[in-house]
Amino acid sequence: MSSATFSVVVAEEAFNPLLPALPDLVWAAVCFVVLLAFFWWKVLPTVTKGLDARAEAIEGGIKKAENAQAEAAAALQQYNEQLAEARAEAGRIREAARADGVKILNDLKTQASIEAARITANASAQIEAERQSALVSLRAEVGSLAIDLASGVIGESLTDDKRSAALVDRFLAELEAADVKSAGATEKVSR
């Protein structure tokens, strides 16, 4: 083998495809450092700010949700209290209405009793007035019949008004006294 061939073989042996050449490594390292610095100073703060803003938004949303949940629980509690109060008020109103109904019914019964007593008193007064009127009319008719009958029996005219009126009044008083005595005797017998 010749020396030229040996140098190609040594050069081939020195070349490893897995390990790049030293200048490639240097340039790759410089590019890596530049990209790392760019990402470190420009991209990473922007990404960090975005992530922090997103975390704050999520935490704010959670706090808002917790506040909303607390407000909803308070509103539900207040609603339940108002509902219980409304039910109690409705019960009081029903009881008051029942009491008012009983009072009105009692008042109407009292008024009806008073009205019935008034009507009864008016009817009794009217009956008594009609009885007195009938009694006066009957006295006049009985008196004239008695006078006519007495005139026929005696045979003389009894036209003297004072005398005939006194005679009729005495006759009717005797009849009433006889009625009172017979009514008293009937009561004693029934006892």
WOFENMO-V686827 format. One line per field, one symbol per residue. phi: phi as a letter, one per 20 degrees, with the letter a starting at -180 (. if undefined). burial: + if it has 24 or more other ideal C-beta (glycine too) atoms within 12 Angstrom, else -. A space follows every 10 residues. Layout:
phi=???
burial=???
This chain:
phi=.effffffff ffffedfedf ffffffffff ffffffffff edffffffff ffffffffff ffffffffff ffffffffff ffffffffff ffffffffff ffffffffff ffffffffff ffffffffff ffffffffff ffffffffff ffffncedef ffffffffff ffffffffff ffffffffff f
burial=---------- ---------- ---------- ---------- ---------- ---------- ---------- ---------- ---------- ---------- ---------- ---------- ---------- --------+- --+--++--- -------+-- ---+--++-- ---------- ---------- -
